[in-house]
Amino acid sequence: MTNIKRTLALAVSLVSVIGVCSCGSTGGDDSSSKVTTVPKVEVEDTDAIEAIPDDAQKTIRWMGTYNLNPDESKGEDKTVQMDLFNKKGGTVEWTQVTDSEKFDKLASAIMSQQDVPDIFKYEWMAFPAQVLKDMYQPVDDIVNFDDPLWSDVKTSAEQFVMNGKHYVAPIDFTVGTMMMYDYGVIEANGLSDPYEEYLDGNWNWDTWVELMEEFCENAPADQERYGINGWFQTQVIQQTGKTMVNYVDGKFVSNLNDPDIERAENMLYDIGKKGYVNTDWLGNAKTALKNGDVLFYCMGTWAMTGNNGPSEGDDWRVVPVPSDPNSTEKYMTADMLAYMWVRGSTANEAVKTWFECSRLAVTDETYLENGKEKFLNANPNWTEEMYEVYREASSNENKMVFDYGYGISSTMSDDNANEDGNCITRKLYEFTNKEDDSGKQYSWTELRQTYSATVDSELNKINEAVEEYIAKNG
């Protein structure tokens, strides 16, 4: 657990506001209109990145659901990364695709070698499944992870190595979920403040469960109380540093018998059985916390910012997902921004420059400070202390945890490919804590027995694909 100081110094922030506001609001007008009072930072050219050579391809094709270029009809400004890229001689051409068709369109372009994009957004299925289908190429020729620009993401990049080659160059990380709560409710019930516990290094499962227990057990006769609502199960389990699928000596192996996972699953089963979990979809923090009957709301920051977050007069606070009390490491379930280098792209120099501009945009102190100002301006009821908690949770001081189970196959990894809308990996993380469609809440023993054979079968298939890939790419 982090030891941040009580006197918070925010002169330099280490996280980009783009990450904080990356997902859309579900609560009406978005808060971006409030950002206009913060001056746009002037993007200066820099010698830290070399210009694209004159004899090299300077335009890269981006296939995605959104445009990386600004929409001039809406008066949008260039992002820092685009401004830097343009200054280095590069431009981006957008191939528009919908979310449902994007992977099919990418595969079709690669197969036909027609209009092959150069970059594509990293998503869970990229590694290992799509790498093994020859959809991407390694980045080692264009990224030096020992360079100062990349050195602090090298450890995370090592998690995405196939046949000795790196396939992912992490640009930025944002904490996947945080817990928001109403301090007025904490104070009215005589509970210890989670933020103070966090500052003191005591914010862990034990503290969290004790707070929920005290809050729920002392409910007035006319009030039904819950300790938590939202999405937290995966993040809680991964505070052990363990995942359902490991990648060891070039093979993907099941980790379902790990005792730390079992300990975490048993704890989640227990709080579910005790009724501490509100399993309804409440949508955002404003809805979840408005009546004072839910102690914690856990979700991505999209659900607790803008119109989804605190209003004037609210005294709400945030803490990360509580840590495993048995662990001394700092783990975080993170959303990763990265661009895959598509197989067949020959725009080496331009893609290299795009990666570097993207990385500089989220590490340069000037741009980060401007991002912090924009965020606090757009979210005036967030305090600097809240923003600092978010910053620390997203920093590279944590070991970022990724489960390969989400990138194995449709059965293991794609919610939409499963009849009940939950892929096997999601079920393994969540179904000890909530009921399935038939109303059953599984113990971890039951859940493991139900799905372990499927996991083993899917891992056998992917390991065969790994062997074929290595044999072909020697």
Buried (B, 14 or more C-beta within 10 A) or exposed (E): BBEBEEEBEEEEBBBBBBBBBBBEBBBEEBBEEBBEEBEEBEBEEBEEBEBBEEEBBBEBBBBBEEEBBBEEEEEEEBBBBBBBBBBBBBEBBBBEBEEEEBBEBBBEBBEEEEEBBBBBBBBBBBBBBBBBBBBBBBBBEBBBBEEEBBEBBBEBBEBBBBBEBBBBBBBBBBBBBBBBBBBBBBEEBEBBBBBBBBBBEBBBBBBBBEBBBBBBEEEEEEEEBBBBBBBBBBBBBBBBEBBBBBBEEEEBBBBBEBEBBBBBBEBBBEBBEBEBBBBEEBBBBBBBBBEEBBBBBBBBBBBBBBBBBBEEEBBBBBBBBBBBBEBEEBBBBBBBBBBBBBBBBEBBBBBBBBBBBBBBBBBBEEBBBBBBBBBBBBBEBBBBBBBBBBBBBBBBEBBBBBBBBBBBBBBBBBBEEBEEEBBBBBBBBBBBBEEBEEEEBBBBEBBBEBBBEEBEEBBEBBBEBBEEBBEEEE
